[in-house]
């Protein structure tokens, strides 16, 4: 699994699009996706574990496009 780490947001951040992206890519329900988005707005680092890696890279790219500050972190295998 690969982790997408969201460390902040920029002016113009689209919270509705963020919630929709997280729901689609991670398979989270609406309340969990909204919790992630609210955490981003509160300034908390959010981590989403996703498999496979291509989906994670696409999520990070798409989140950056809507004003989030996101990057790929280490995978769960790298942490061992």
C-alpha positions in Angstrom: 0.0 0.0 0.0 1.1 3.6 -0.7 0.3 6.5 1.5 -0.8 9.9 0.2 0.2 12.6 2.7 -1.8 15.8 2.7 0.1 18.5 4.6 -1.9 21.6 3.9 -3.9 23.7 1.5 -3.6 26.8 -0.7 -5.8 29.7 -1.5 -8.6 28.4 -3.8 -8.8 24.9 -2.1 -11.9 23.2 -3.3 -13.2 21.2 -0.3 -16.2 19.6 -2.1 -13.9 18.3 -4.8 -11.4 17.1 -2.2 -14.2 15.1 -0.5 -15.3 13.6 -3.8 -11.7 12.7 -4.7 -11.0 11.0 -1.4 -14.3 9.1 -1.6 -13.6 7.8 -5.1 -9.9 6.9 -4.7 -9.9 5.5 -1.2 -13.4 4.1 -1.1 -14.3 6.0 2.0 -17.8 6.9 2.9 -19.0 10.5 3.0 -18.4 11.1 6.7 -14.9 9.7 6.6 -14.0 11.7 3.5 -15.4 14.9 5.0 -13.4 14.2 8.2 -10.2 14.1 6.0 -11.2 17.3 4.3 -12.0 19.1 7.6 -8.7 17.9 9.0 -6.9 19.4 6.1 -8.6 22.7 6.6 -7.8 22.6 10.4 -4.1 22.3 9.5 -3.7 18.6 10.5 -1.6 16.3 8.3 -3.9 13.7 6.8 -2.7 10.3 5.5 -4.6 8.0 3.2 -3.4 4.5 2.5 -4.2 3.4 -1.0 -3.5 0.4 -3.2 -2.2 0.2 -6.0 0.4 2.9 -6.3 -0.9 4.4 -9.6 -4.2 5.3 -7.9 -2.2 6.9 -5.1 -0.2 9.0 -7.6 -3.3 10.0 -9.4 -5.0 11.1 -6.1 -1.9 13.2 -5.0 -1.8 14.8 -8.5 -5.6 15.5 -8.4 -5.5 16.9 -4.9 -2.7 19.3 -5.8 -4.7 20.4 -8.8 -7.6 21.5 -6.5 -5.5 23.4 -4.0 -4.3 20.7 -1.5 -0.7 20.2 -0.7 -0.3 16.4 -1.2 2.6 14.0 -1.9 3.3 10.3 -1.9 4.8 9.1 1.3 6.5 5.8 2.1 4.6 2.6 1.5 3.7 0.3 4.4 6.5 -2.1 3.3 9.0 0.7 3.5 8.1 1.4 7.1 9.2 -2.2 8.2 
